[in-house]
Structure formats: structure tokens, C-alpha cells
């Protein structure tokens, strides 16, 4: 769900009608964590169902969002303790001064995000004037912006149709739009239909789409032990997916109401991060693959395309103290 990754996988959305399940976080031990339909985040249900949260003393309530952008708005508004979102989607709230901290990298998108086009479109030049469905101000929006820029085009060259990933896939399959930018499972559904092909995937922009666990700073202070336990549970989840893939896929596919055989094909496009990967991801800006290393490129695209207002010290939006504490066992 993956640029992973930008503004919404919508911070700029107006006041939203949120589910009653999403209550404002308090000092109570239960931490409310938002997530949506992305393999690296659906994997949290593996941690829940295998008892990993309980094993590591993390009192966690997973809150499902059918629309990813709603979860970003909920976190920014303080209605969640933490949320599963991309690095790119986290930058605009940070630039606005919202006190958020990235505390874990779940995965990097490695092919699961894609720009899907009808077979008649052979190149980016063919996209000029065409309608493209996507979640506006989302990771899909970012991926499209970057792809167009790399090919000498801008967002002004195309017509964006704002809709959720699921609706975008349906509109594309019905022939109502010329292209769609979305993530799996929608990418696979379009490919298997024979009605669309990928003009660009996240595999071609390695490291740019990082999928994270981002928490309210006040919630970390109030529930630090729960978040550390959650990080430990994630590492065991990553290991479980590697060693017991079929069982893990069965759990994940059930969450999104898909046959396990179909869901299994999504895993290769998701690089799940273990403890070592996280230590590297939270490394210095000199490492081009780290969160700080990719930050200048990501923020430039956001600013150039008016997807972010202002700038921020992105290092302040990272808190590696929890993964370091979790590593002490």
C-alpha cells in the first residue's frame, strides 16, 4: 500500500465523517492504530491473530479504513494514536507542525504500486489529455507526479479524476477512465482482466515508497511500552511471513476477502522490513536508501506539485529510540 508511498496511500481533506470506532486517543493503555488495504499493513492482522501483540505486552486495537486518505486525516486530527501511512504522506503534516513521529518501517513497495493504462497507451506521451483515476493527494498522486516529471510532463498534461483506489480500479475496468494509479490488490486485478498493463511500477523507483507506522508524539509518551511491544510483534510477524507464508497469506487474504492463491502474488512486490532493515532505514542522510536519504527527493516533488505547504526538519519526524529499545530485547 504501499511513493510504499505521496500525500495519502488526505491530509488536505476537509472535515471528514469518521467511524464511531475511531475515538480520540487517551492515556488508556489501548492504542488505536489505523490501517488500510496494503499488504505491508494488512500484515498487522497476522500479529493480532497469532497473539504477537499479547506476547510482547502491546494493548492494540486495529482500526480498519476502507479509504486510506481518511486514516491520514484521522491521525493528523489526533483521532488515532498511530497510523499506517507512507513517508511521503507523513511529510505534509510535519510541515504543518503536527507532532508526529515515525517509529517503524513496515515495508518498501517493490512493484505493488503502479500506473495502469489501457493497452492502446504505449508511452507517457500518449497520456497527454487523458483521464487518470487516483486518490488525490495520495501516494498514487506522488507516483504519477514523479513519473510524469521523469518523462518531461507535468500534472497539467493530464486530467485527474479523484476517487478511492477501489473505485479507480472499477472505473478503469469499466472503461470510464484511460488510466489509474493504485496499488495491489487492484493492480493484479487489472492485470488479470487483460484490460490494462503497467506503464510504471514502484519497482522502478526503489526506496522511494516507504510504508510506516507513524504515531502521535503524545501517544508515544503515554503508551511507550505498548509501541515497543508492537515493534517487537512486527519483527516476529515479518519472520512468520517468511517462514509460514501460506498461513500468513491465509490470514491476510481473509481480511480483504480474497482467495489466498490470488493474494499470495502480492507478496513479492512488498519488501517486509526486519530489525536490520529498520536500523538502516533510520540511518543517516548519507545513506541514499534511508528515510532521510530519500527525503529531499520526496519533499521536492511534493513542493513542486503543490502537494505540501512549507518545509520541515524531517529528522524531527523520526524517532529511532523505540526500535533501538526493542532491539535490546
Buried (B, 14 or more C-beta within 10 A) or exposed (E): BBBBBBBBBBBBBEEBEBBEEBBEBEEEEBBBBBBBBBBBBBBBBBBBBBEBBBEBBBBBBBBBBEBBBBBBBBBBBBBBBBBBBBBBBBBBBBBBEBBBBBBBBBBBBBBBBBBBBBEEBEEBEBBEEBBBBBBBBBBBBBBBBBBBBEBEBEBEBBBBBBBBBBBBBBBBBEEEBBBBBBBBBBBBBBBEEEBBBBBBBBBEBBBBBBBBBBBBBEBBEBBBEBBBBBBBBBBBBBBBBEEBEEBBBBBBBBBBEBEBEBBBBBBEBBBBBBBEBBBBBBBEBEBEBBBBBBBEBBBEBBBBBEBBEEEBEBEEBBBBBBBEBBBEE
